[in-house]
Every structure is written in C-alpha cells, then in structure tokens.
Amino acid sequence: MMNQITIFSVPKAFQGLVGMIQRNAIQSWKKLRPQVDIILFGDDLGIAAVAAEFQVQHLPNVAKTSEGTPLVSDVFAQVHRVADSPILTYINADIILTQDFLNNIQRVTEVYDDFLVLGRRWNLDVETELDFSQPTWEQELRQRLDKEGVLSGVGALDYFVFPKPLFQTLPDFAVGRPGWDNWMVGEALRNQVTVINGSRVITAIHQNHDYSHVSGHRTAVFQGTEARLNKGLLQGHLVGNSADAHNVLRPVGWRGKPQVSVVLTTYDHASTVEESIAQLLEQEEQSLSLDVIVVDGGSRDGTREILQQQPDASRLRIVPQAYPGLVAARNQGLALARGEQVLFLNGDSRLLAGGLSALRDCFEQHPGALELAIAGFQYPKPSGQWQVVNPESVLAPIFKGREGLHGLHIWMLPSLWQLIQTEAVLFDRHELQRRGGFAPDLSSAASTLDALLDLSSRGAAGLAVSEVVVSCPPPDWDDPGNLSGLIHESEQLLERYFAGPRLRDWMRVLEPLAYLETRVWLGSCAYAQEVWDVVVQQFKQSLVESGEEPQRVMARWRFGFDCFLGDGQDVEQGLRDLQGLLRSSQR
C-alpha cells in the first residue's frame, strides 16, 4: 500500500553532535504511524550508511553551488519525479517530529486540496542519542520541552508540507542558507495557495547546535557568498513567514469553544463588581465569544449575592475560591478557562468599550504567531485626574525585534513595572497553562511580570497596541507606602530570572546590567519619596553587583536620575544629595 506522505531532507555530514542529532531526527520520522516514506538527498559523509541502516531511500546525486552546497531546486525537482506519495514534506534534518505531526496533516488533507503547512519550532538542547525503542520517548521529550524548550520566532521555518504537484520548480537557492524558505511562503501567497500555520498543534523540535560544521561558521551561513546569492534570487519576489499564514490549525474539537476566557476575581467588591460585569458582557455583544469565570474569594459585603442576582448570571461561571490570595484566584480561574486567550480582571476594574476586541485583534491578525498582547491602562490620581499609561511606544520596537515578533527582557524591569498592568494583558491560554500560571508567592503585579518574562524566555511573541483598554486602581509600584515591597519583589524577579533553566550565555553576561538598571530606578523612587537611607543602600548595592568603578556607577546614576525623576526635579541637586548621603554614611 502506498504511503500517503514522503518526508525528504538534505542532511549534513554525519559527524559529531550534528551527526547524532540527525540520527535522532530520522528515527523520530521512522516512528510515525502510519508509516511515511523517507528520502535523504546528498553525498556528504555518512548519509549513505545512515540511509542503509534505517532502511530509507537515498539519492546521492544533487546539483550544487560552486561552493559545493546542494541546490533546493534540484532536490524538489527530483522528489516530484521519484516520490509516489501524494503529499510531500521537506524538513531540516535536525528536526524531531512527534505523532501530532501526522495526525494534523491528515486533518488538513481532509479539507484542502492545495495547501502549504508550516510552523514555528521548539528549540531544545539534546546532547545524547535518544532511545526510540522506549514507548515513553515522546512523553519524556514533551516533559523536557515544558521545562526547557524555547519556541522559535516566526522567521524560523523548518518544515513545509504540500501536495504534488506544487513547488516542482524553484530558483537555484542553496540549501541551509537564508531566504529560500521565505520564498516558499511568498510563492504560496502569490498563487493563492492556502498557507496554514501548524505551530499550535504540531510539535517540531529543533535540536540546538552550532555552525562548526560549516567553514566560516554562522557568519558564512547567514552573511557569506551563498547567503547573498540566495537573497539576490528573492529580489522582486513576494516573501513571508509563519505570521503571514491564512489559517491556523487548532486542537481537535475547538469549534464552538469561546474565543476568550475572562477570569474576574472578586473580594468585597459589592460597590464596583456589577459595573465591571456589565462592561465586560458588552464586549461579547461586539461579536466576541466569551467564557466568563468569576472567582469569589469569600466576599462578606454582599458581592456573592449581587453576582447571583445579575440578569445575565447564566452567562457567568461563579466559583468559590479554594486558596487564599489574588494570584491563587487567578490560577484557579485559569485552570477552568476554555478560551483560546485569557484575560484577568479584578472586581474593581472596568474594561473600556472595545478594549477586549483591540487585544483579540492582535491574535486574529497573526494567527499562530502570537502569545501576548499588551495595551494601555488608566488609573485615578489623588488629584481626581486620570493617569494614562500607554506602553506601545516603548514596547512596540522591542516586540518587533529581528524577526517581527519578539519578547520582553529582564534588563527592562524598571520600565515593565511602570508599563504593565495585569488587566491590560491578553495571554495565549495554552502557553500560560503550560508554564503553570502565576507564581503564588509573589504579589499580583510581580507575578504578572514574572510570567511575562518567563514566557518571553520560552520564546513567546508579543505585540503592544496603542489603545487604553481598562480602568483600574493605582498600581502597587506607584504607592509610596510600598517601597520596601517593591525593592523586595524586584530582587525576587531578578533572582528567579537568572536562575531559570533557559538562561543563555549571552543573557548571563547582562546580569550586572539588569541589576544596575533596577537599583538606579529603585534609588530614584526612594529619592523622590525622600527615603534617604534607601537611596544610599541601593547605590552601595549597585556598586557591589556591577563590579564597576564608583565613577562609572555614578555616571550611570546620573543618566538614570535624568530618565526616572519626574519633570521639575533637579537632577544635579539629586546627585549632590546622593554624594552627600554617601559621605555621611561612611563617617
């Protein structure tokens, strides 16, 4: 019986780490059921022997560039001639596939005639050959992914699934050099072939490696002669990545489920909760399908009775809180959530008209390519005026990054304290549940920053929008009575981040900078509140943690005071005050 799918690849030489991870990848393809055909192209060292060992087809003769790299055009032309399967899958030879790949491709073939399936990958350090004879190999690998895996950006395209006879003819791109994968997406878009993002349901695991197998290493791969030739072939042609997909593959059974779950936490909010619910349910009338979960923390002021007497009570799921604290209440609601995304509100917050739609639109515009959407918020000042905080101007350039959608970083902690409000963040529900929700040992605001930083370290992509979406009480960081708590929780966030399992060497180098930036901001807050001993304490700790000369640290404090102290405050006077305090503390 003819297999329905042919997987084809162009491995590198089977040497060292690269050889080992390629053996892992091929064995994972062999485990797919029903079985697939596998074709390995090329004549590099070890390919013929591995093909014979695993009993897969080997085609050694491939046209090459002048530097000896196989041409994508010849590989695709040959596979169309020799493969009997109606569905073809090009995949990089370092990618492990799990059974969800085949299951979801089958779903696609039942609906579409012409399609291109692609998706983001998971990056994972794999240092040994995996034992695929063990029935638990996939389960154990998924557990490692949850703990250590990092989701790639939208620009990393490692597999393409399409039916014959699509993509018979390609330009003479060099395999393994940038650009040709973007051409594939652009070509599908140009020819109105449905591009489908499988990132949500297909687990493609990239085994991390360096580029020591290439003369010139990473620089040669991405900036060398062949890279420039590939980019030249892209001139004038439409290009794309996984964020440009028409459709996104969702888990089986998702139809009919709500688009967004809203977890509303209440505790003695009798005076405000009714308006909060009314404003929230108005969002649903704007064509949004909502799943509203109200977690009540044992209110004693009649909040529970107000909830039950709501005319729209049938549209709410009201649950008693099982564990103490706001963060625990959010986690309890998250565990019950069914929507694709989840928003967290408090009973004394009010979602503004169109706010939820503004956040949800981000996910609609980038199907399968987004895990976070962050908007602005407003809160009342003692003067009776509204303070509006709009993070878009600061966060949008950060999110854009090199690949178009990127995450947050720990050295931004002072800005994140000021720019992020839990109620103005829409999370991808699955990824937030994957990381275990929020840390209950942190405050509400700190647990949100901790989650955002951890999700970003896991590869979560985000967008910031200019809309102000929620009215809420003043944030904790703006409370003069919370300075000691702000310092303690900032230190906790720094410690947690730099103890994380995904910390890379290039991030470790930035640890002193992250601590210094945070100390300067905390010192500025203390100076503005005239808490002089804390100013001195923060400066001294910044000296120790940075390892820099006092003059260099003082220069950074000068710049920080200029950034953080409010308008009308004399920065130079602040620095003179700081130097005077330091002299006094040394007597």
N, C-alpha and C positions, 0 to 999 in steps of 0.2 A: 504494500500500500504506500502510495506517495506521501511523504511528509509535507505538511502544509506550509512550513517555514524553512527557509535556508538562512542560516547565520553565516556571514562571511567577514573576514578580518585580515589585516596585514600586520602580523606580529613583527616585533623587533627580534634581534638575535636572542636566543635563549641562554643568557649568561647572567650570573649573579642574581641580584634582587629582581631585576626586570624579568629574567627567565622564570623565577619562582612565581611571581605574581601572574604571569601569563599562563602558567600551568594551572594556577587556581581558577583563573577566568574560564579557560576551556573546559575544565572539569565541571564547573557550575553549569555551563551550557549543555553539557552531556547529561546532566541530571534533570533537565526539563522534561515534563511529561504532558502530552505525548511528545515523543522524540522529535528532534529537529535535525535537519541536515546541516553539516558544518563544513565550510571550505576555508582553508588557510592559504593565503597568497604570499609569494615571495620566496627567495632563496637564501635568506640570511641564515647564519649558523643555528643549527638545531631545529629549524622548522620542519624539515622532512622527518627527522627522528621523532619529534613530538606528534606529528600527524599520524605516523605509523603506530606509535604507542597507544594513542587514543582512538585509533581507527576512524579518522576523519579524512576527508578529501584534501589533497594538496596540489596546488597549481603553482609551480615554481617560476614559470617564465612570465615576467611582468615588465612592461616598458618602464624606463626610469628617466629621471632628470640627468643632466650632465654630471651632477654630483652623486648619483647612484641611489636616489630616493625613488621608490615606486610612484607611478602616476595613478591618481584616483581614476582618471578617465579609462585607463586600460583595465583596471580592476573591475569597475562597474560594467564595462562592455563584456568582459569575459563571463562574469557571473550571470548576466542575462542570457548568454549562449548556453551555459552548461547546467544551470540550476533548473531542476524540474518543478520546484515548489512555486506556487502562485504568489507567495509573499516572501519578500527579501528583507533581510535585516543587516545593515552594515553596523559594526560595533568595534570600538577600540579594544585591543587585545588585553587591556588591563582591567576590564570591567566585569565584575561578578554579577550574574543575574540570579534572581530567585524566582520561584514558581509564579509569583504575581505578574511577571512579565508576560508569560504565555496566556495566562487567564484573561488578562486585559486586552491583549492583542486580538484574541478570539472575539471579545465583545465588540471591538472596532469593526472587524470584518463582517459582522452580522448587520451592521448599519450602513457602512460606507463602501462604495466601490473604489473610488480614488481617494487616497489619504497619505499624509506623512505624519507619523507618530515620532515624537522626540520628547526630551525631558531633561530636567536637572539631575545631577548625580549626587551621591553621597561620597565624601572623601573620608578614608579610614586608613590608619597605619596598620598594615598587615606584614608581619616580619617573618612568618613561617608558612610552610605549605600546609594548607588546610586538609583535614581528613574527611573527605566526602563520603567515605563508607559509613560514617556515623549518621544515624537517622535524625539526630538533633543538630546537624551542622548549620542549617538555616536559622533555627531558633536561637542558637548561640550567637550567630553573626548579628542577628537583629538586636539582641541584648547589648552587644558591643556598640552597635550603631546608636542606640538610645543613650548610651553613656558617653561615647567618644566621637561619634560621627559628626561631620560638618557638611551641611547642604551647600552645594556649589551655587555660584551666581548664574544668572540666566544666559551668560555667554559661553558656558561650558557645555558643549553638545557632543555627546559620546556615542549616541546610537540613533539610527534612522530606520524606521520600519515603513515599507511602502509596497504596493502591489506591482507586479510586472504588468505592462512594460514601462512604467515610469522610470525616469532617470537612466535611460540607456546611454545617453550622450552627455558627457560633462567636459568642460575645459580641462586642459592638461595641468591640473593642480598637483602639487607634491603632497603625498600623504604625510600627516603628522605636522604640517605647517599651518599657520592660521589662515582663515579666510574661506576655505572651500566649504566648511560646514555652514557658514553664513550664506554662501551662495545657494546651498541646498534649500534653505528656508525661503530665501528670496525667489528662487525659481518656482517653488510650490505656490507661493503667494501670487506670483506673476501669472501663473497658469490656472489660477483659481482652484487649485487642489486644496482640500481641507487640511489645515495644519492643526494637529491635536497634541496638546501638552499632557503627557502622562506622568508628570512629576508627583502628583498626589497619590498615585496608586502603584506606580512601577518603581521598584527598589533597584536602582542601578548603582553598584558600589565600586567606586574608583579606588584602587589600592595605591596609596601615595608612593611616589618615587621621585628621584631627582633626574637630571638630564646628563648624567655622567656617561651614558651610552652614546651620546652624540658629540662629535668633535665640535668644540666651541660651546658645549653645554646649552643652558637655557637661552643665552643671548643668541646663539646661532639658530635655535629653533624659531624664536619669535622675531628676530631682527636681521637674520642672515640673508644671503642671496636668495634662497628658495622662498623665504617668507616674503621678500619684496616682490618676487615673481608672482607668487600667489595673489598678493594684494593688487598687483597690476592687472591680473585677469578679472578682478572684481570691478574695475573701472566702468562706470555707466550701468552697472547691473544692480537690481534690487537685492538688498541683503536683509537678514533678520536673525532673530534668536528665539528662545522659547517664550519670551514675553510677547511675541507677535502672533502667537497661536490664535486660531479662530475659536477653538473649543478646548475645554479641559476635561480630562477623564476623572470622574468622581467615583467614590466607592459604590459597590453594588447596593441598590436599594435606597439611594439618596433622593430619588424623586419623591416629591410630596413632603419632604422634610423642610423645616424653616430655613430661611437664608441666614438669619442672625438670632442667636440667643442673647437675651439681656438678663444679667443677674443683678437684681435690685436688692441691696442689703439694707435692712432697717433695724433701728433700735431707738424706741421712743421718738419717732418722727411723726407723731399724730398731726402736727400743725403743717407739715410740708408734703407728706407722702402722697396725699390724694392728688395734688397738682403734679407731682413727679410722674405718677402713673398716667394721668390724663395726657400730659405732654408726650410721654413715651408711646402710648397707644395711637396717638395721632400720626406717629411715624409709620405705623403699619398701614394706615389708610392711604399713604403715599406709595402704594404698590409694593411695600416691603412685607415679607412674610416673617413674623416674629414668633419667638418662643420666649415668653417672659416668666422668669423664675424669681419669686420673691422669697428671700431667706430672712426670716424674722428672728432676731436674737433675744427673744423673750421680753418684748416690749411690755411696759407696765402702764402706759399712758393712753391706752385705747387704740394703738396703732393696729393691732391684730383685728380688732372689731371693724375698724374703718376698711381694712383690706377685704374682709369677708362681705362687707355691705356694698362694695363697689358694684355699680350696674354692669361693669364688664368683668366681674370676678371670674367668670367662666374662662376668660382668656388668660388668666394667671395661674401659675402653679405655686401655691403658697406652702412653704415647708418650714418647720421649726428648725432652728439652728442647733446642731448636735454638739458643737465645740465652741469654746469661748473665743471672742475676738473677731474683728472685722475681716482679717486675712483668712481665717478659718472659714468664715461665712462665704467668702468668695470662692474658696476651694470647694466648698460643699455645693454651691451653685454650679461651678464648672463641671463637677462630676456628673451632674444631671443634664447638662447642656446637650442639645441635639443639632444646633445650627452649624453652618459652615464657619461662621465667625462668631465671636463672643465679645460683648461689651459689658463693663461693670459700672453700675451706678449706685449711689447711696440715696437713701430716702430723703435727704436734704439737698439733693442735686436736681437740676432741671435740664433736660435735654431740649435744646433750642430747635425751632422748626427747621426741618431739612437737614439737621445735623447728622443723623444716622445715615441718610442717603448719601451725604457727601463722603463719609468714610467708606461705605459699602461700594460706592462707585469706583474707588481705587482698585478694589479686588475684581470688579467686573471688567475694568479696562486692562488688567494684567492677569488674565486667568492662569492659575497655577504657578504664578511667578512672584507671589507676594505673601508675606506672613504678618505684616504690621502696617497699620495706617494710623498716623498721629495728626491731630488737629489742635486748634487753639481753644482756649477756655477763658472764662471771666469769673472774677470773684469780687465781693464788695470790700471797699476800703473803709476805715473808720470815718472818713470824711463824708461817706454816703455815695461817693463816686464808684464807678466800676473800674477795676483794673483788668485790662485785656492783655492776655499773653498769647502771642501768635508765634509758634516755633518754626514756621515754614521757612523764613528767610535764613535761619541758622542751620536747620536740619536738611533742607532740600539738597544743598550742594553735597552734604555728607552722604546722603542716601544715593545720590546719582552715581558717585564713585566711578570706577573704571568701566564697569560692565552695565551701568544704567540703573541698577537697584542694589543698594548696599545697606550696611547696618550701622549700629552705634558702637562707640568705643569708650573705654574706661577713662581715658585722659580728658574726656568731655564731661566728667562727673559734675563739676560746678554748674555747667550750662544745663545738664539734664535735670538737676534738682529744680531749676527755675522754669524750665520749658515743658516739663512733662506732668500731666495730671492724669491719674488712672482713668477717670471718666471720659477722657478725650482720646483714648487709645482703643482701636478695634483690633483684636487679636485673631489670628487663624486658630480656631478652636482645637484642631487636631495637634498642632505643634505645641500649643500651650499645655495640653494634657500630656503630651509625650514627655515634656520636661518636668511634669509633676505639679503644675500650677505654681502657686506663690509660696515663698518661704514664710511659715507662720511665726518664726522667731524674730521677724523684722516688722517694722511698722507698715501701715498701709502704703505710704509713699515709697519707702525704701524697698519694700517687697516688689513693687512695680518696677522700679529701676533695676533691681536685681534680676527680675525676669527678662526685661528688655535687653540687658547686657548679656545675659546667658543665651537668650535666643539669638542674638547677633553673633555670638561666638559659635553658635551651631549653624550659622550661615543664613539666618532669617533675613529676608529682604524687606525693606520698608519704604514708605512714601510719607511725606508730610504735605498737608493741604492747608490752604490759607484760611479756610472757614473757621469761625468760632462756633463750636458745636454744643457747649454745655456751660451752665452757670452752677457754681459750686461754692462751698465755704472757702475761706482763705487757706492756702496750703500750709503745711507744717513748717516748711523752711522759712516762711515769712512771719512766723510767730516769735517775737523777741524772747518769750519765756522758754523757747525750745532749743536754745543754742547748744546746751550740753548734749541733748539728744541728737541734734544734727551732726555734731562732731563725732559722737559715738557711732552713729549709723553710717556716716561717711567712711570711717575706718573699717567698719564691718564689710561694706560693699567693696572696698579696695582689697581687703584680705581675701574675701570669697572669690573675687575675680582672678586674682593672681595665684590662687590655689586650685583653679579649675583644671579639669583634665584635658582641655583643648588648647591650653596656652602654648603658643608657638614661640620659637626663639626670638623672632623679630619683635614680638609683643613683650617678652620678658625684658628686653633692653629698655622699653619705655616705662617700666615700673617706677623708677625715680621721678620721671616727668609727671606721671599721673598723681603721685603723692604730693609733689611740689605744687602743682596746679591747685589741688584740693586744699592744701594748707594755706595758700595765699588767699583763696576765696573765703575759707573759714576765718582767717585772720581779718579780712576785710569786713565780714559780717560782725565780728567781735568789736572791731574799731568803730563801726557805725553805731553800735549799741553801747559804746564806751565801757566795754568789759576788758579792762587793760591787761589783767593777768592772762587772759586767754589769748590776746594778741601776742604777747611775749612767748607764751607756751607754743603757739603754732609756728612762730618764726624759728624758735630753737629746734623744734622737731623737723622743720623743713631743712635746716642745716644738716642735721644728722642723716636724714633719709636721702637727701640729694647727693651727699658726698662732695658738694661743690665748695669753692672758696666763699667766705662770707660776702665778699664784694659782688660776686656773681649772683648769689642768692638775693642780696639786697636789690640788685638791678631787676631781678625777676619780680620782686615785691613791688618795686616802683611801677613796673608795667601792669601788674595785677591790680594795684590800687587804682590806677588810671582806668582800668576796664570795669572794676567791680563797684567802686564807690559811686554813690549817686551824684547826679548833677548838683552843682553848688557846693560840693565838699572840696576842700583844698587838699590836693594830693600831696603837694610838697610839705604842707603842715603835718599831714598824716605820717609821712616818712620821718620828719623831725621828731614827732611824738614817739614813733616806734624806736628810733635810735636812743632817745632819752630814756624810754622804758627799759631798753636793753642795758644801758649803763647802770640804771638804778638796780636792776636785778642782779648785776654782777658785783655789787658792793658788799 
